[in-house]
């Protein structure tokens, strides 16, 4: 099985026998540049992935992996998925086909105001903070300002997302020469119900992920230092930070630095059952380090 990690390794190795993969990577790069020229916004972050073995044991095994959405293999797949969604939206528009068209209006704040921030999570976090609410239409495409494309339909995950499956039903019926099984009104109603279930599932996933992240941190050696990226200042010097090795956001008081800088922190308290986490900045003594 070709994983993101192995695909990234192959791309870096630049092997002659992987010509098709290189062609896809080049196509993805050109597409990404074109979307940037159309005003797309970079929202790639790092995300924690937890796998728990034998969860019923007193001390289950916890494997943590931090997924970087900006790695070459993930960018390649992401660009191809966006291209597919744009193509389906154009197909639906050309054939007057009711579909769950997704859009995103441009932010009232120009993202160029964040150009001084280093590329990566800090800038992406700032971009995400000014995004307006997404929009949906079930009769025609609506511009997707975040992706920088004229229309978009989620279509690539019919096993994982019910609304993708509805889009497949519509397109397949058209290709067979049949009438679409669902009207725009039908799609709107079913999408609304599905979105309610998705919200519940996301909340459960978020709670479960946080629990195991806290348990992971609880088990780490006391005094271990973590690299933390300053994402924003909530109030005065109270900063929202991203633990780089964990992919988790935390808050604590920061004595120095600005948004985009890295500092060191250590975990003071981690109680997963009580949902308590506190971290403290580790101030490096520059004189001692010289």
ZASE-956230 format. One line per 4 residues: number of its first residue (from 0); their letters; for each residue x, y, z of N, C-alpha, C. Coordinates in Angstrom, 2 decimals, always signed. Layout:
residues N
NUM = A = X/Y/Z/X/Y/Z/X/Y/Z  ... $
END
This chain:
residues 290
0 = XXXX = +0.85/-1.19/+0.00/+0.00/+0.00/+0.00/+0.89/+1.25/+0.00  +0.55/+2.20/-0.85/+1.33/+3.44/-0.95/+0.78/+4.44/+0.06  +1.54/+4.73/+1.10/+1.13/+5.69/+2.12/+1.64/+7.08/+1.76  +1.14/+8.10/+2.50/+1.64/+9.45/+2.29/+3.14/+9.53/+2.54 $
4 = XXXX = +3.59/+8.82/+3.58/+5.01/+8.87/+3.93/+5.88/+8.26/+2.83  +5.46/+7.09/+2.33/+6.26/+6.43/+1.30/+6.21/+7.21/-0.01  +5.06/+7.81/-0.32/+4.96/+8.62/-1.54/+5.87/+9.84/-1.45  +5.91/+10.46/-0.27/+6.79/+11.62/-0.08/+8.25/+11.23/-0.26 $
8 = XXXX = +8.63/+10.07/+0.28/+10.00/+9.58/+0.11/+10.32/+9.36/-1.37  +9.38/+8.77/-2.10/+9.60/+8.53/-3.53/+9.76/+9.84/-4.29  +8.96/+10.84/-3.92/+9.06/+12.14/-4.59/+10.42/+12.79/-4.32  +10.91/+12.67/-3.11/+12.22/+13.25/-2.77/+13.36/+12.48/-3.46 $
12 = XXXX = +13.18/+11.15/-3.62/+14.23/+10.34/-4.23/+14.35/+10.58/-5.73  +13.24/+11.05/-6.35/+13.26/+11.40/-7.78/+13.71/+10.23/-8.65  +13.12/+9.05/-8.41/+13.49/+7.85/-9.14/+12.92/+7.88/-10.56  +13.70/+7.36/-11.51/+13.26/+7.36/-12.91/+12.00/+6.53/-13.11 $
16 = XXXX = +11.88/+5.42/-12.36/+10.72/+4.55/-12.55/+9.44/+5.13/-11.97  +9.55/+6.26/-11.27/+8.36/+6.90/-10.70/+7.98/+8.14/-11.52  +8.10/+8.02/-12.85/+7.83/+9.17/-13.71/+6.38/+9.65/-13.59  +5.42/+8.71/-13.50/+4.02/+9.10/-13.40/+3.76/+9.91/-12.14 $
20 = XXXX = +4.41/+9.53/-11.05/+4.25/+10.26/-9.79/+4.81/+11.67/-9.92  +5.94/+11.80/-10.60/+6.54/+13.12/-10.80/+5.66/+14.00/-11.68  +5.04/+13.40/-12.69/+4.14/+14.16/-13.57/+2.95/+14.69/-12.77  +2.39/+13.83/-11.92/+1.29/+14.25/-11.07/+1.72/+15.37/-10.13 $
24 = XXXX = +2.93/+15.25/-9.59/+3.42/+16.29/-8.69/+3.57/+17.62/-9.41  +4.09/+17.59/-10.62/+4.25/+18.81/-11.40/+2.89/+19.42/-11.74  +1.94/+18.57/-12.12/+0.59/+19.05/-12.41/-0.03/+19.69/-11.17  +0.18/+19.05/-10.02/-0.36/+19.60/-8.77/+0.28/+20.94/-8.44 $
28 = XXXX = +1.59/+21.06/-8.70/+2.29/+22.31/-8.43/+1.74/+23.44/-9.30  +1.52/+23.15/-10.58/+1.00/+24.16/-11.50/-0.42/+24.57/-11.10  -1.23/+23.57/-10.73/-2.60/+23.85/-10.30/-2.60/+24.73/-9.05  -1.72/+24.42/-8.10/-1.67/+25.19/-6.86/-1.26/+26.63/-7.15 $
32 = XXXX = -0.30/+26.81/-8.06/+0.12/+28.17/-8.43/-1.03/+28.92/-9.09  -1.79/+28.23/-9.95/-2.92/+28.88/-10.61/-3.97/+29.30/-9.59  -4.27/+28.44/-8.64/-5.27/+28.78/-7.62/-4.80/+29.97/-6.78  -3.50/+30.00/-6.49/-2.97/+31.15/-5.75/-3.21/+32.44/-6.54 $
36 = XXXX = -3.01/+32.37/-7.85/-3.23/+33.56/-8.69/-4.69/+33.97/-8.71  -5.59/+33.04/-8.39/-7.02/+33.32/-8.34/-7.49/+33.73/-6.95  -6.54/+33.85/-6.02/-6.89/+34.33/-4.68/-7.10/+33.26/-3.63  -6.64/+32.03/-3.88/-6.82/+30.97/-2.88/-6.06/+31.31/-1.60 $
40 = XXXX = -6.48/+30.72/-0.51/-5.91/+31.01/+0.80/-5.30/+29.74/+1.38  -4.08/+29.85/+1.88/-3.39/+28.70/+2.47/-3.93/+28.46/+3.88  -4.52/+27.28/+4.10/-5.04/+26.93/+5.42/-4.42/+25.63/+5.94  -3.30/+25.21/+5.35/-2.67/+23.95/+5.75/-2.09/+24.06/+7.16 $
44 = XXXX = -2.46/+23.12/+8.01/-1.96/+23.08/+9.38/-1.30/+21.73/+9.63  -0.80/+21.54/+10.85/-0.37/+20.21/+11.25/-1.43/+19.65/+12.18  -1.74/+18.38/+12.01/-2.84/+17.76/+12.75/-2.34/+16.50/+13.47  -2.78/+16.29/+14.71/-2.38/+15.08/+15.43/-3.21/+13.88/+15.00 $
48 = XXXX = -2.57/+12.74/+14.90/-3.26/+11.48/+14.62/-2.86/+10.49/+15.71  -3.85/+9.94/+16.37/-3.61/+9.02/+17.49/-4.13/+7.64/+17.13  -3.34/+6.63/+17.41/-3.79/+5.24/+17.29/-3.57/+4.56/+18.63  -4.65/+4.05/+19.21/-4.60/+3.42/+20.53/-4.79/+1.92/+20.39 $
52 = XXXX = -3.80/+1.17/+20.82/-3.90/-0.29/+20.83/-4.38/-0.74/+22.21  -5.06/-1.86/+22.22/-5.63/-2.44/+23.45/-6.17/-1.37/+24.41  -7.19/-0.58/+23.98/-7.68/+0.55/+24.79/-8.30/+0.14/+26.12  -8.70/-1.13/+26.27/-9.31/-1.57/+27.52/-8.29/-1.95/+28.58 $
56 = XXXX = -7.01/-2.01/+28.21/-5.97/-2.33/+29.18/-5.73/-1.15/+30.12  -5.21/-1.41/+31.31/-4.90/-0.30/+32.24/-3.93/+0.71/+31.64  -2.99/+0.24/+30.82/-2.02/+1.14/+30.18/-1.99/+0.85/+28.68  -3.00/+1.31/+27.94/-3.02/+1.04/+26.49/-1.87/+1.72/+25.78 $
60 = XXXX = -1.48/+1.13/+24.65/-0.40/+1.71/+23.84/-0.94/+2.89/+23.04  -0.22/+4.00/+23.08/-0.63/+5.20/+22.36/+0.45/+5.55/+21.35  +0.08/+5.55/+20.09/+1.00/+5.94/+19.02/+0.55/+7.28/+18.45  +1.42/+8.27/+18.54/+1.11/+9.61/+18.06/+1.86/+9.89/+16.77 $
64 = XXXX = +1.13/+10.42/+15.80/+1.74/+10.84/+14.54/+1.20/+12.23/+14.21  +2.09/+13.15/+13.90/+1.68/+14.50/+13.54/+1.70/+14.63/+12.02  +0.53/+14.89/+11.48/+0.35/+14.95/+10.03/+0.53/+16.38/+9.54  +1.49/+16.57/+8.65/+1.75/+17.89/+8.07/+1.03/+17.97/+6.74 $
68 = XXXX = -0.02/+18.79/+6.69/-0.82/+18.90/+5.47/-0.05/+19.56/+4.33  +1.12/+20.10/+4.63/+1.92/+20.75/+3.59/+2.96/+19.83/+2.99  +3.00/+18.54/+3.42/+4.02/+17.66/+2.84/+3.67/+17.34/+1.39  +4.67/+17.05/+0.55/+4.44/+16.92/-0.90/+3.35/+15.93/-1.29 $
72 = XXXX = +3.31/+14.77/-0.66/+2.31/+13.76/-1.03/+0.90/+14.23/-0.71  +0.72/+14.85/+0.45/-0.60/+15.33/+0.83/-1.04/+16.49/-0.07  -0.09/+17.34/-0.44/-0.43/+18.44/-1.35/-0.84/+17.90/-2.72  -0.15/+16.86/-3.18/-0.49/+16.26/-4.46/-1.92/+15.73/-4.44 $
76 = XXXX = -2.24/+14.94/-3.41/-3.59/+14.36/-3.29/-4.63/+15.46/-3.14  -4.33/+16.46/-2.31/-5.26/+17.55/-2.09/-5.59/+18.29/-3.39  -4.56/+18.58/-4.20/-4.79/+19.29/-5.46/-5.65/+18.47/-6.41  -5.41/+17.16/-6.47/-6.21/+16.32/-7.35/-7.67/+16.24/-6.88 $
80 = XXXX = -7.87/+16.24/-5.57/-9.23/+16.22/-5.03/-9.95/+17.53/-5.32  -9.24/+18.65/-5.18/-9.83/+19.95/-5.50/-10.18/+20.02/-6.98  -9.28/+19.52/-7.83/-9.52/+19.51/-9.27/-10.76/+18.69/-9.60  -10.90/+17.54/-8.96/-12.08/+16.71/-9.17/-13.35/+17.45/-8.76 $
84 = XXXX = -13.32/+18.09/-7.59/-14.49/+18.83/-7.12/-14.87/+19.97/-8.03  -13.86/+20.64/-8.60/-14.14/+21.73/-9.54/-14.74/+21.18/-10.83  -14.20/+20.05/-11.31/-14.70/+19.45/-12.55/-16.15/+18.99/-12.40  -16.48/+18.40/-11.26/-17.86/+17.95/-11.03/-18.81/+19.15/-10.96 $
88 = XXXX = -18.37/+20.23/-10.33/-19.21/+21.43/-10.27/-19.46/+21.99/-11.66  -18.42/+22.02/-12.50/-18.58/+22.51/-13.87/-19.50/+21.59/-14.67  -19.35/+20.27/-14.46/-20.21/+19.29/-15.13/-21.66/+19.49/-14.72  -21.89/+19.70/-13.43/-23.24/+19.92/-12.95/-23.86/+21.18/-13.52 $
92 = XXXX = -23.06/+22.24/-13.61/-23.56/+23.50/-14.16/-23.91/+23.36/-15.64  -23.03/+22.70/-16.40/-23.26/+22.53/-17.84/-24.51/+21.71/-18.13  -24.87/+20.82/-17.20/-25.99/+19.92/-17.43/-27.19/+20.20/-16.53  -27.18/+21.38/-15.90/-28.31/+21.80/-15.05/-28.65/+20.73/-14.02 $
96 = XXXX = -27.64/+20.21/-13.35/-27.80/+19.08/-12.45/-27.79/+19.55/-10.99  -28.84/+19.26/-10.23/-28.82/+19.61/-8.81/-27.72/+18.83/-8.07  -26.86/+19.55/-7.39/-25.76/+18.96/-6.64/-25.51/+19.79/-5.38  -24.83/+19.22/-4.38/-24.47/+20.01/-3.19/-23.25/+20.88/-3.47 $
100 = XXXX = -23.46/+22.01/-4.14/-22.37/+22.92/-4.49/-21.92/+23.69/-3.24  -20.61/+23.67/-3.00/-20.06/+24.36/-1.83/-19.27/+25.59/-2.27  -19.42/+26.65/-1.52/-18.68/+27.87/-1.82/-18.19/+28.53/-0.55  -17.35/+29.53/-0.74/-16.81/+30.25/+0.41/-16.53/+31.68/-0.03 $
104 = XXXX = -17.26/+32.66/+0.53/-17.02/+34.05/+0.13/-15.65/+34.53/+0.57  -15.12/+35.48/-0.17/-13.83/+36.05/+0.20/-13.94/+36.76/+1.54  -12.88/+36.72/+2.31/-12.86/+37.38/+3.61/-12.91/+38.89/+3.45  -13.51/+39.56/+4.43/-13.51/+41.02/+4.43/-12.12/+41.58/+4.72 $
108 = XXXX = -11.26/+40.73/+5.31/-9.88/+41.13/+5.60/-8.94/+40.52/+4.56  -8.18/+41.34/+3.90/-7.24/+40.83/+2.89/-6.16/+40.00/+3.58  -5.96/+38.77/+3.07/-4.98/+37.89/+3.70/-3.56/+38.42/+3.54  -3.37/+39.40/+2.65/-2.04/+39.97/+2.47/-1.53/+40.65/+3.74 $
112 = XXXX = -2.46/+40.97/+4.66/-2.03/+41.61/+5.91/-1.23/+40.63/+6.77  -1.30/+39.33/+6.42/-0.55/+38.33/+7.18/+0.71/+37.88/+6.46  +1.08/+38.58/+5.39/+2.23/+38.16/+4.60/+3.54/+38.27/+5.37  +3.54/+39.05/+6.45/+4.76/+39.19/+7.25/+5.00/+37.96/+8.12 $
116 = XXXX = +3.97/+37.13/+8.29/+4.12/+35.93/+9.10/+4.82/+34.84/+8.29  +5.62/+34.00/+8.94/+6.28/+32.92/+8.20/+5.27/+31.94/+7.63  +5.55/+31.41/+6.44/+4.65/+30.41/+5.86/+4.57/+29.20/+6.78  +3.38/+28.62/+6.83/+3.19/+27.47/+7.70/+2.03/+27.69/+8.64 $
120 = XXXX = +2.00/+26.97/+9.76/+0.85/+27.02/+10.67/+0.49/+28.41/+11.17  +1.48/+29.26/+11.46/+1.19/+30.59/+12.01/+0.38/+31.41/+11.01  +0.81/+31.42/+9.74/+0.07/+32.18/+8.73/-1.27/+31.52/+8.43  -1.29/+30.20/+8.36/-2.55/+29.49/+8.10/-3.56/+29.77/+9.20 $
124 = XXXX = -3.11/+29.76/+10.45/-4.00/+30.04/+11.58/-4.60/+31.43/+11.46  -3.77/+32.41/+11.08/-4.26/+33.78/+10.91/-5.26/+33.85/+9.76  -4.97/+33.15/+8.66/-5.89/+33.13/+7.53/-7.25/+32.55/+7.93  -7.21/+31.42/+8.66/-8.44/+30.75/+9.07/-9.27/+31.65/+9.99 $
128 = XXXX = -8.59/+32.45/+10.80/-9.30/+33.27/+11.79/-10.19/+34.33/+11.17  -9.95/+34.70/+9.92/-10.74/+35.75/+9.29/-11.68/+35.21/+8.22  -11.78/+33.89/+8.11/-12.66/+33.31/+7.10/-14.12/+33.55/+7.44  -14.92/+33.78/+6.43/-16.36/+33.90/+6.61/-16.99/+32.51/+6.51 $
132 = XXXX = -18.25/+32.42/+6.90/-18.95/+31.13/+6.90/-19.10/+30.61/+5.47  -19.02/+29.28/+5.35/-19.20/+28.64/+4.04/-20.64/+28.78/+3.57  -20.84/+28.65/+2.26/-22.17/+28.74/+1.67/-22.45/+27.48/+0.85  -23.73/+27.18/+0.68/-24.12/+26.05/-0.17/-25.26/+26.45/-1.07 $
136 = XXXX = -25.25/+25.89/-2.26/-26.34/+26.06/-3.22/-26.58/+24.69/-3.84  -27.81/+24.39/-4.18/-28.12/+23.06/-4.70/-28.62/+23.10/-6.14  -28.49/+24.29/-6.76/-28.90/+24.43/-8.16/-27.76/+24.83/-9.08  -26.81/+25.58/-8.55/-25.70/+26.06/-9.39/-24.46/+26.28/-8.53 $
140 = XXXX = -23.28/+26.25/-9.15/-22.04/+26.48/-8.40/-21.97/+27.88/-7.82  -21.27/+28.00/-6.70/-20.98/+29.30/-6.10/-19.47/+29.41/-5.94  -18.91/+30.59/-6.13/-17.44/+30.74/-6.04/-16.91/+30.28/-4.69  -15.75/+29.63/-4.74/-15.08/+29.17/-3.52/-13.82/+30.00/-3.35 $
144 = XXXX = -13.94/+31.07/-2.57/-12.83/+32.00/-2.41/-11.62/+31.41/-1.73  -11.83/+30.46/-0.82/-10.70/+29.85/-0.11/-9.86/+29.00/-1.06  -10.54/+28.23/-1.91/-9.84/+27.37/-2.86/-9.44/+28.11/-4.14  -10.04/+29.28/-4.38/-9.70/+30.05/-5.57/-10.24/+29.45/-6.85 $
148 = XXXX = -11.44/+28.85/-6.79/-12.04/+28.22/-7.97/-13.50/+28.67/-8.09  -14.07/+28.60/-9.31/-15.43/+29.12/-9.53/-16.54/+28.25/-8.96  -16.26/+27.00/-8.65/-17.28/+26.12/-8.10/-16.65/+24.86/-7.55  -17.37/+24.20/-6.63/-16.78/+23.03/-5.98/-17.88/+22.12/-5.46 $
152 = XXXX = -17.68/+20.82/-5.66/-18.56/+19.79/-5.10/-17.68/+18.73/-4.45  -17.92/+18.42/-3.19/-17.18/+17.33/-2.55/-17.65/+16.01/-3.17  -16.69/+15.26/-3.74/-17.07/+14.11/-4.56/-16.16/+12.91/-4.34  -15.04/+13.09/-3.65/-13.99/+12.06/-3.64/-14.08/+11.07/-2.49 $
156 = XXXX = -15.04/+11.25/-1.59/-15.10/+10.35/-0.42/-16.52/+9.83/-0.18  -17.10/+9.11/-1.14/-18.49/+8.63/-0.97/-18.64/+7.58/+0.12  -17.55/+6.91/+0.50/-17.64/+5.93/+1.58/-17.64/+6.63/+2.93  -16.90/+7.72/+3.02/-16.74/+8.42/+4.31/-17.76/+9.52/+4.52 $
160 = XXXX = -18.22/+10.16/+3.43/-19.14/+11.30/+3.57/-20.43/+11.02/+2.80  -21.54/+11.11/+3.50/-22.84/+10.81/+2.90/-23.19/+11.79/+1.78  -22.86/+13.07/+1.96/-23.20/+14.06/+0.94/-22.43/+13.80/-0.35  -21.20/+13.28/-0.25/-20.47/+12.87/-1.45/-21.24/+11.77/-2.17 $
164 = XXXX = -21.80/+10.85/-1.40/-22.56/+9.74/-1.99/-23.79/+10.26/-2.72  -24.45/+11.26/-2.17/-25.60/+11.86/-2.84/-25.19/+12.45/-4.19  -24.03/+13.10/-4.22/-23.53/+13.66/-5.48/-23.26/+12.55/-6.49  -22.74/+11.41/-6.03/-22.51/+10.27/-6.92/-23.83/+9.76/-7.50 $
168 = XXXX = -24.86/+9.67/-6.67/-26.17/+9.22/-7.15/-26.65/+10.12/-8.30  -26.49/+11.44/-8.11/-26.97/+12.40/-9.11/-26.21/+12.26/-10.43  -24.88/+12.20/-10.34/-24.05/+12.13/-11.54/-24.25/+10.80/-12.26  -24.28/+9.70/-11.52/-24.45/+8.38/-12.15/-25.79/+8.27/-12.86 $
172 = XXXX = -26.84/+8.81/-12.24/-28.16/+8.78/-12.88/-28.12/+9.55/-14.20  -27.48/+10.71/-14.21/-27.39/+11.50/-15.44/-26.62/+10.74/-16.51  -25.51/+10.11/-16.14/-24.69/+9.38/-17.11/-25.43/+8.18/-17.69  -26.35/+7.61/-16.91/-27.16/+6.49/-17.41/-28.31/+6.97/-18.28 $
176 = XXXX = -28.54/+8.27/-18.31/-29.66/+8.80/-19.06/-30.94/+8.86/-18.27  -30.85/+8.64/-16.95/-32.03/+8.69/-16.08/-32.18/+10.09/-15.49  -33.37/+10.34/-14.96/-33.58/+11.60/-14.25/-32.85/+11.55/-12.91  -32.30/+12.67/-12.45/-31.64/+12.67/-11.14/-32.61/+12.23/-10.05 $
180 = XXXX = -32.20/+11.37/-9.14/-33.12/+10.88/-8.10/-33.57/+11.95/-7.12  -32.80/+13.04/-6.99/-33.13/+14.05/-5.99/-33.22/+15.44/-6.61  -34.22/+16.19/-6.17/-34.33/+17.59/-6.57/-33.40/+18.43/-5.70  -33.29/+19.71/-6.05/-32.47/+20.61/-5.23/-33.00/+20.68/-3.80 $
184 = XXXX = -34.33/+20.69/-3.66/-34.93/+20.72/-2.33/-34.65/+19.45/-1.54  -34.71/+18.30/-2.23/-34.37/+17.03/-1.56/-32.94/+17.07/-1.03  -32.02/+17.50/-1.89/-30.61/+17.55/-1.50/-30.39/+18.49/-0.31  -31.06/+19.62/-0.33/-30.90/+20.58/+0.76/-31.35/+19.97/+2.09 $
188 = XXXX = -32.50/+19.29/+2.08/-33.00/+18.68/+3.30/-32.10/+17.57/+3.81  -31.64/+16.70/+2.91/-30.78/+15.59/+3.33/-29.41/+16.09/+3.78  -28.91/+17.12/+3.12/-27.62/+17.68/+3.52/-27.70/+18.31/+4.90  -28.83/+18.97/+5.19/-29.01/+19.57/+6.52/-29.00/+18.49/+7.60 $
192 = XXXX = -29.74/+17.40/+7.37/-29.79/+16.31/+8.36/-28.40/+15.70/+8.53  -27.72/+15.46/+7.40/-26.38/+14.87/+7.46/-25.41/+15.77/+8.22  -25.54/+17.08/+8.02/-24.63/+18.02/+8.69/-24.80/+17.98/+10.20  -26.03/+17.73/+10.67/-26.27/+17.62/+12.11/-25.52/+16.41/+12.67 $
196 = XXXX = -25.59/+15.30/+11.95/-24.88/+14.09/+12.39/-23.36/+14.31/+12.34  -22.91/+15.03/+11.32/-21.47/+15.30/+11.18/-20.97/+16.13/+12.36  -21.76/+17.11/+12.78/-21.36/+17.95/+13.92/-21.20/+17.11/+15.18  -22.15/+16.19/+15.40/-22.06/+15.32/+16.58/-20.83/+14.43/+16.49 $
200 = XXXX = -20.60/+13.84/+15.30/-19.45/+12.95/+15.11/-18.14/+13.70/+15.31  -18.06/+14.93/+14.80/-16.84/+15.73/+14.96/-16.58/+16.07/+16.42  -17.65/+16.38/+17.14/-17.48/+16.69/+18.56/-16.98/+15.48/+19.33  -17.56/+14.31/+19.04/-17.11/+13.08/+19.70/-15.65/+12.78/+19.35 $
204 = XXXX = -15.31/+12.95/+18.08/-13.92/+12.72/+17.65/-12.97/+13.68/+18.34  -13.36/+14.94/+18.42/-12.51/+15.95/+19.06/-12.30/+15.64/+20.54  -13.38/+15.23/+21.21/-13.27/+14.90/+22.63/-12.37/+13.68/+22.85  -12.54/+12.67/+21.99/-11.73/+11.46/+22.10/-10.26/+11.77/+21.82 $
208 = XXXX = -10.01/+12.54/+20.77/-8.64/+12.90/+20.41/-7.97/+13.67/+21.54  -8.68/+14.63/+22.10/-8.11/+15.43/+23.19/-7.80/+14.54/+24.40  -8.70/+13.61/+24.72/-8.46/+12.73/+25.86/-7.15/+11.98/+25.70  -6.94/+11.37/+24.52/-5.75/+10.55/+24.33/-4.49/+11.39/+24.18 $
212 = XXXX = -4.63/+12.63/+23.68/-3.48/+13.53/+23.64/-3.04/+13.90/+25.06  -4.02/+14.18/+25.91/-3.68/+14.49/+27.30/-3.06/+13.29/+27.99  -3.57/+12.09/+27.70/-2.99/+10.89/+28.29/-1.56/+10.68/+27.78  -1.35/+10.96/+26.49/+0.00/+10.87/+25.93/+0.94/+11.83/+26.67 $
216 = XXXX = +0.50/+13.07/+26.85/+1.34/+14.06/+27.53/+1.57/+13.68/+29.00  +0.56/+13.10/+29.63/+0.70/+12.70/+31.04/+1.81/+11.67/+31.22  +2.00/+10.83/+30.20/+2.99/+9.76/+30.30/+4.42/+10.20/+29.98  +4.57/+11.39/+29.43/+5.90/+11.83/+29.03/+6.75/+12.17/+30.26 $
220 = XXXX = +8.08/+12.06/+30.14/+8.97/+12.39/+31.26/+8.73/+13.81/+31.76  +8.66/+13.95/+33.05/+8.43/+15.27/+33.63/+9.59/+16.20/+33.28  +9.27/+17.40/+32.86/+10.30/+18.36/+32.48/+10.67/+18.32/+31.01  +10.07/+17.39/+30.25/+10.38/+17.33/+28.82/+10.00/+18.66/+28.17 $
224 = XXXX = +10.88/+19.14/+27.31/+10.62/+20.39/+26.60/+9.94/+20.12/+25.26  +9.01/+20.99/+24.91/+8.31/+20.91/+23.63/+8.49/+22.22/+22.88  +8.67/+22.10/+21.58/+8.70/+23.30/+20.74/+7.27/+23.79/+20.57  +7.06/+25.07/+20.75/+5.72/+25.65/+20.64/+5.76/+26.87/+19.73 $
228 = XXXX = +4.86/+26.92/+18.77/+4.78/+28.02/+17.82/+3.71/+29.00/+18.30  +4.07/+30.27/+18.40/+3.11/+31.29/+18.83/+2.14/+31.57/+17.68  +0.85/+31.29/+17.90/-0.18/+31.50/+16.88/-0.83/+32.87/+17.00  -1.12/+33.28/+18.23/-1.71/+34.60/+18.46/-1.62/+34.91/+19.96 $
232 = XXXX = -1.87/+36.17/+20.28/-1.96/+36.58/+21.67/-3.42/+36.84/+22.00  -3.93/+36.12/+22.99/-5.33/+36.24/+23.37/-5.56/+37.53/+24.14  -4.69/+37.79/+25.10/-4.78/+39.01/+25.91/-3.42/+39.27/+26.53  -2.95/+40.50/+26.35/-1.62/+40.86/+26.85/-0.60/+39.83/+26.35 $
236 = XXXX = +0.06/+39.11/+27.28/+1.07/+38.12/+26.88/+0.54/+36.69/+26.98  -0.77/+36.53/+27.13/-1.35/+35.19/+27.11/-1.44/+34.72/+25.66  -0.66/+33.70/+25.33/-0.56/+33.28/+23.94/-1.22/+31.95/+23.65  -1.77/+31.85/+22.44/-2.23/+30.56/+21.92/-1.06/+29.94/+21.17 $
240 = XXXX = -0.68/+28.74/+21.56/+0.51/+28.09/+21.02/+0.14/+26.77/+20.36  +0.98/+26.35/+19.43/+0.85/+25.05/+18.79/+2.06/+24.21/+19.18  +1.81/+23.11/+19.90/+2.89/+22.19/+20.24/+3.28/+21.44/+18.97  +4.45/+21.73/+18.45/+4.85/+21.23/+17.13/+4.96/+19.71/+17.11 $
244 = XXXX = +5.52/+19.11/+18.17/+5.71/+17.65/+18.19/+4.41/+16.90/+18.47  +3.38/+17.61/+18.92/+2.12/+16.96/+19.29/+0.98/+17.36/+18.36  +1.06/+18.55/+17.76/-0.01/+19.01/+16.89/-1.21/+19.52/+17.64  -1.01/+19.95/+18.87/-2.10/+20.36/+19.75/-1.94/+21.82/+20.15 $
248 = XXXX = -3.07/+22.53/+20.24/-3.03/+23.92/+20.65/-3.21/+24.04/+22.16  -2.43/+24.94/+22.76/-2.48/+25.20/+24.20/-2.37/+26.70/+24.42  -2.63/+27.14/+25.64/-2.47/+28.55/+25.98/-1.61/+28.68/+27.24  -0.80/+29.69/+27.27/+0.00/+30.00/+28.46/+0.58/+31.40/+28.30 $
252 = XXXX = +1.13/+31.92/+29.36/+1.75/+33.24/+29.33/+3.15/+33.15/+28.73  +3.43/+34.04/+27.78/+4.72/+34.07/+27.09/+5.44/+35.37/+27.44  +6.69/+35.26/+27.85/+7.43/+36.45/+28.29/+8.05/+37.22/+27.13  +8.29/+36.54/+26.03/+8.95/+37.19/+24.90/+8.49/+36.55/+23.60 $
256 = XXXX = +8.85/+37.20/+22.49/+8.51/+36.64/+21.18/+7.26/+37.27/+20.59  +7.08/+37.00/+19.30/+5.93/+37.52/+18.56/+5.28/+36.37/+17.81  +4.14/+36.65/+17.18/+3.43/+35.63/+16.42/+4.35/+35.07/+15.33  +4.43/+33.75/+15.26/+5.30/+33.09/+14.30/+6.60/+32.62/+14.89 $
260 = XXXX = +6.95/+33.12/+16.08/+8.18/+32.68/+16.75/+7.95/+31.35/+17.46  +9.05/+30.64/+17.69/+8.99/+29.40/+18.47/+9.56/+29.64/+19.86  +8.90/+29.04/+20.84/+9.38/+29.07/+22.21/+9.40/+27.64/+22.74  +9.97/+27.46/+23.91/+9.98/+26.14/+24.55/+9.01/+26.15/+25.72 $
264 = XXXX = +8.27/+25.07/+25.87/+7.35/+24.93/+27.00/+7.51/+23.55/+27.60  +7.03/+23.40/+28.81/+6.98/+22.09/+29.46/+5.59/+21.90/+30.04  +5.16/+20.66/+30.14/+3.84/+20.35/+30.67/+3.92/+20.29/+32.19  +3.09/+21.10/+32.84/+3.04/+21.08/+34.30/+2.00/+20.08/+34.80 $
268 = XXXX = +0.83/+20.07/+34.16/-0.25/+19.18/+34.58/-0.97/+18.65/+33.36  -1.27/+17.35/+33.37/-2.08/+16.73/+32.32/-2.97/+15.67/+32.97  -4.27/+15.96/+33.05/-5.25/+15.05/+33.63/-6.34/+14.78/+32.60  -6.23/+13.71/+31.83/-7.21/+13.47/+30.76/-8.64/+13.29/+31.26 $
272 = XXXX = -8.84/+12.61/+32.38/-10.20/+12.36/+32.87/-10.88/+13.65/+33.33  -10.11/+14.61/+33.79/-10.67/+15.89/+34.22/-10.54/+16.97/+33.14  -9.96/+16.59/+31.99/-9.76/+17.52/+30.87/-8.96/+18.75/+31.32  -7.87/+18.50/+32.01/-7.03/+19.58/+32.52/-5.64/+19.48/+31.89 $
276 = XXXX = -5.19/+20.59/+31.33/-3.83/+20.66/+30.79/-3.27/+22.05/+31.07  -2.10/+22.09/+31.65/-1.43/+23.38/+31.84/+0.03/+23.23/+31.42  +0.51/+24.24/+30.72/+1.90/+24.25/+30.27/+2.57/+25.53/+30.74  +3.87/+25.52/+30.77/+4.64/+26.68/+31.24/+5.79/+26.94/+30.29 $
280 = XXXX = +6.02/+28.21/+30.00/+7.14/+28.58/+29.15/+8.45/+28.28/+29.85  +9.39/+27.77/+29.08/+10.75/+27.55/+29.59/+11.61/+28.67/+29.02  +12.02/+29.58/+29.87/+12.82/+30.72/+29.43/+14.28/+30.31/+29.40  +14.84/+30.30/+28.20/+16.25/+29.91/+28.05/+17.15/+31.05/+28.51 $
284 = XXXX = +18.14/+30.70/+29.29/+19.13/+31.69/+29.75/+20.20/+31.84/+28.68  +20.13/+32.94/+27.94/+21.06/+33.14/+26.82/+22.51/+33.22/+27.28  +22.74/+33.71/+28.49/+24.11/+33.80/+28.98/+24.70/+32.42/+29.21  +23.84/+31.49/+29.74/+24.33/+30.15/+30.00/+24.59/+29.38/+28.72 $
288 = XX = +23.85/+29.75/+27.66/+23.97/+29.01/+26.41/+25.16/+29.46/+25.58  +25.74/+30.60/+25.94/+26.87/+31.11/+25.16/+28.16/+30.38/+25.54 $
END
